[in-house]
Amino acid sequence: MGKSEMNKHGFFQITQKVFLRKGHLFLIMRDKKSGHGDLPGGRMTEEEFFEDWTNSVYRELDEEMGKQISYKLNPDPIFFHKHRVNEGNHPCIIIAYQAYYIAGEVQISDEHDFLDWVDVRTFQPQGFFSEYMLEAVTIYQEKYA
């Protein structure tokens, strides 16, 4: 490997995903464009990068679940994982958070065409989630179920 290959710095997008818990259940969604499984949350903007990162999480949750739902977000990430953004196949870093459902009804956004509350202990993510998101969900189930 040449010196230039060793020093090639990567540029990565950041996506913040939330495992929203309601007891033993957690919320899963399906991305309308790709058909792949997804979790609430999304990519951080360049402006948000220099602010409190939880503001980006709250913005994404409002966009994807509506403002009528209440939850308590743990502001400390529970893990990090690699990912590729479906749109454009860009390398991405998942910052995973955990939140706890309090009340209200989740309103599905235009970005998703399906949502469900599934049992964290028994849900089989294969066939719904794929690639790195499948790995992230599996990590979550192994550590937090």
N, C-alpha and C positions, 0 to 999 in steps of 0.2 A: 504494500500500500504506500503510495507516494505521500510526501509531506502535505501537499495541497488537499488530498483526500482526508487526511487525519484532522485538519484544521477547519473543515467545512462545518460552519455553524448552521443549525437548523432554525427554521421559523415555524412556529407552531401556534395554532389557534387554541383557545381555552374554552372548554364547555363545562358548565357546572350542572351536575345532575343530582336530583334529590330523591332519596328513598323515603317516600311519604308513608308513614305507618299509621294504621288504625288497628291497634292491638296486634294480632298476629298477621294482619293483612298488610300488603303494600300495593301502591297504585302503579299499574303498568299502562302504557299507551302504545299505539301503533302509528308510525309516521306515514302520513297519507301519500307522500311522493315515492318513498322507497319500499313501503310495505313491511319494513323492519320494526321490531320492537323498540320501544323508546321509554324513557323516564321523563318526568317533569323537569324542566330546566332547559338551558340552551347556551349558546355562545355569548361570550363577553365581547362588548364593543371596545374599540381602542380607547375611547374616553373613559369607560368604566375601569379599565386596567389601572388607572392612576387614582381611583377612588376606593372607597370601602367596597370590597368585592361582594359582600352580601347584598348591596344595593342591586347588583346585576342579577343575583339569584331571585330576589323579590320581584324584580321587573319581569323576569322570565316566567315565574310562577303565576303572576297576575295575567300575563298574556296567554298562558297555556291552560290555566284552570279557572280563570275568572276571579273577580275581586270579592265575590260573595262567600268564598270559603275562608275559614280561619284555621290556622295551624301555628305550631311553635317550631321554628327552625333552630337547630343547634348550629351556631355560627362557625364551629370548628369542623373543618373537613375530617371525614372518617377514613378516607384513603384517596390515592391518586392512581390513575391508570392510563395507559396509552389508548388511542382511538383514531379512527379515520372518519372524517366528516363525510357522510354519504354524498352530499352535493359537492362535487369537485375532488373528492378523495384526498383532502388535505390532512396532513398529520395533525393530531390534536391531543391535548391532555385533558382527561376527565378529572375534575375535582368533585368528589362525591361527598354529599351531605346527607344527614338524616333529619327528618322533620316529623312532627307528630300532629295528626289530624285532630282538630277540635270540633268544628261544626261546619255546616253548609254543604251545598251540593256542587260537585265539580262540574264545570261547564267545559265541554270539549272544544278545543280551538280549531281554527281552520287548518292548522298544521297536522292534525291527527284525525283519524277516522274510527278509532276504537279506544276504549279504556275499560279497565276492570280492576277490581280489588281482588288480589290473589293471596293465598296463604304462603307466607315466607318459608314455612317449614316443608311444604309439600309441592309447591309450584315447580314444574319442570320447564326451565327456560329454553331448552333446545327446541328448535322449530319455530320459536317466536322471536327470540333475540338472536343476533348473529355476531360473529367475529369478536371484536374487542368489547362490545357492549354485553355480549353473552358472558365473556370472562368477568366483566365487572359485576354483573348480577350474581354470578356464581360465587365470586369472592364475598359479596355482601351476604348471601345466604349462608356460607360457611362460617362467617365471623359473627353475624348479628341475628341469626334466626333463633 
